[in-house]
Amino acid sequence: MNPSSPSTSSAPPSARVDIDLAVVFGKLLRALRARRGASQEQLAAALRWDRGLLSRIEAGRNTPTIHELFEVDRLFRQSGDLVQPGQLLGLVHEVLEAVEAVGLRPELLPRRNTPEMSAEDDALVEDAVALVVAGLGVDVPCLTS
């Protein structure tokens, strides 16, 4: 953006938030589900969640509660996808480090303030998630539609 052009945002460019943490977590959850070969219906049933809740979390439209985070962590540990308690949050941290390394700044924002993520930034987050999940020892299928 040209600094002399008018901006539609009230925040200065240096304060722009590129991605929402809920989006990062949702993409990671979707990658882990895909790694297992599970449908949203199957994972939601295993978690005892409504499929709509899982869909909204995977899409980054809902921020999971701490209880929901622990449920997901426990389920993926029971299945052998994760081996240590809290490893799910460690994976989120790895994705955050990867996207921050390319200049994106993830933050947890109220839903009404969540900025739209560009297709390029979305692809960078997808790549970071795929690399982190691939580090678990299994190939991750293409997640983009």
C-alpha positions as CSV (number, residue, x, y, z in Angstrom):
1,M,0.0,0.0,0.0
2,N,1.2,3.5,-0.8
3,P,1.7,5.5,2.4
4,S,0.2,8.6,0.9
5,S,-3.0,6.8,-0.3
6,P,-6.0,6.9,2.0
7,S,-6.6,3.8,4.1
8,T,-9.9,2.1,4.9
9,S,-8.5,1.0,8.3
10,S,-8.0,3.2,11.3
11,A,-4.9,1.2,12.3
12,P,-1.5,2.3,10.9
13,P,0.1,-0.3,8.6
14,S,2.7,-1.2,11.2
15,A,-0.2,-2.3,13.5
16,R,-2.0,-4.3,10.9
17,V,-2.9,-7.8,12.1
18,D,-2.5,-10.3,9.3
19,I,-4.2,-13.4,10.8
20,D,-6.4,-14.5,13.7
21,L,-5.1,-17.2,16.0
22,A,-8.5,-19.0,15.6
23,V,-7.7,-19.4,11.9
24,V,-4.3,-20.9,12.7
25,F,-5.9,-23.4,15.1
26,G,-8.7,-24.2,12.8
27,K,-6.3,-25.0,9.9
28,L,-4.2,-27.2,12.3
29,L,-7.2,-29.1,13.5
30,R,-8.4,-29.7,9.9
31,A,-4.9,-30.9,9.0
32,L,-4.8,-33.3,11.9
33,R,-8.3,-34.6,11.0
34,A,-7.2,-35.1,7.4
35,R,-4.1,-36.9,8.6
36,R,-6.4,-39.4,10.3
37,G,-8.6,-39.7,7.2
38,A,-11.6,-38.7,9.3
39,S,-14.6,-36.7,8.1
40,Q,-15.9,-33.8,10.1
41,E,-18.8,-36.0,11.2
42,Q,-16.5,-38.7,12.5
43,L,-14.3,-36.3,14.4
44,A,-17.2,-34.4,15.8
45,A,-18.8,-37.6,17.0
46,A,-15.5,-38.7,18.6
47,L,-15.3,-35.4,20.4
48,R,-19.1,-35.4,21.2
49,W,-19.4,-32.1,19.4
50,D,-22.0,-30.9,17.0
51,R,-20.5,-31.0,13.4
52,G,-21.4,-27.4,13.0
53,L,-19.1,-26.4,15.9
54,L,-16.2,-28.4,14.4
55,S,-16.9,-26.8,11.0
56,R,-16.8,-23.3,12.5
57,I,-13.7,-24.0,14.5
58,E,-11.9,-25.4,11.5
59,A,-12.9,-22.3,9.4
60,G,-11.6,-20.0,12.1
61,R,-15.1,-18.5,12.8
62,N,-15.2,-19.9,16.4
63,T,-12.4,-19.7,18.9
64,P,-12.3,-23.0,20.9
65,T,-12.7,-22.8,24.6
66,I,-9.9,-24.2,26.9
67,H,-12.1,-27.2,27.5
68,E,-12.5,-27.9,23.8
69,L,-8.7,-27.5,23.3
70,F,-8.1,-30.2,26.0
71,E,-10.7,-32.5,24.4
72,V,-9.0,-32.3,21.0
73,D,-5.5,-32.8,22.6
74,R,-6.8,-35.8,24.6
75,L,-8.5,-37.4,21.5
76,F,-5.4,-37.0,19.3
77,R,-3.2,-38.5,22.1
78,Q,-5.5,-41.5,22.5
79,S,-5.3,-42.1,18.7
80,G,-1.5,-41.9,18.7
81,D,-1.4,-38.8,16.5
82,L,0.1,-36.8,19.4
83,V,2.2,-38.3,22.2
84,Q,2.5,-35.8,25.0
85,P,-0.1,-33.8,26.9
86,G,-0.2,-30.3,25.6
87,Q,1.5,-31.2,22.3
88,L,-1.4,-29.7,20.4
89,L,-0.6,-26.2,21.7
90,G,3.0,-26.9,21.0
91,L,2.1,-27.5,17.3
92,V,0.1,-24.2,17.3
93,H,3.2,-22.5,18.6
94,E,5.3,-24.0,15.8
95,V,2.9,-22.8,13.2
96,L,2.9,-19.3,14.8
97,E,6.7,-19.2,14.7
98,A,6.7,-20.2,11.0
99,V,4.1,-17.6,9.9
100,E,5.8,-14.9,12.0
101,A,9.1,-15.7,10.3
102,V,7.5,-14.7,7.0
103,G,6.1,-11.4,8.4
104,L,2.6,-12.3,9.5
105,R,1.4,-11.3,12.9
106,P,-1.2,-13.6,14.4
107,E,-3.4,-12.3,17.2
108,L,-6.5,-13.4,19.1
109,L,-9.2,-10.9,18.2
110,P,-12.8,-10.5,19.0
111,R,-14.8,-11.9,16.1
112,R,-16.1,-8.4,15.0
113,N,-12.5,-7.1,14.5
114,T,-11.2,-10.1,12.6
115,P,-9.5,-8.8,9.3
116,E,-9.9,-10.7,6.0
117,M,-6.8,-12.7,5.3
118,S,-5.4,-12.4,1.8
119,A,-5.2,-15.6,-0.4
120,E,-1.4,-15.3,-0.3
121,D,-1.4,-15.1,3.5
122,D,-3.8,-18.0,3.7
123,A,-1.5,-20.1,1.5
124,L,1.5,-19.2,3.8
125,V,-0.5,-20.4,6.9
126,E,-1.6,-23.6,5.0
127,D,2.1,-24.3,4.2
128,A,3.2,-23.7,7.8
129,V,0.5,-26.0,9.1
130,A,1.4,-28.7,6.5
131,L,5.1,-28.5,7.5
132,V,4.4,-28.8,11.2
133,V,2.0,-31.7,10.8
134,A,4.3,-33.4,8.4
135,G,6.9,-33.2,11.1
136,L,4.8,-35.7,13.1
137,G,5.9,-38.3,10.6
138,V,3.0,-38.7,8.2
139,D,2.3,-36.9,4.9
140,V,-0.5,-34.4,5.0
141,P,-2.9,-34.4,2.1
142,C,-3.5,-31.1,0.2
143,L,-5.8,-29.0,2.4
144,T,-6.8,-26.4,-0.1
145,S,-10.1,-26.9,-1.9
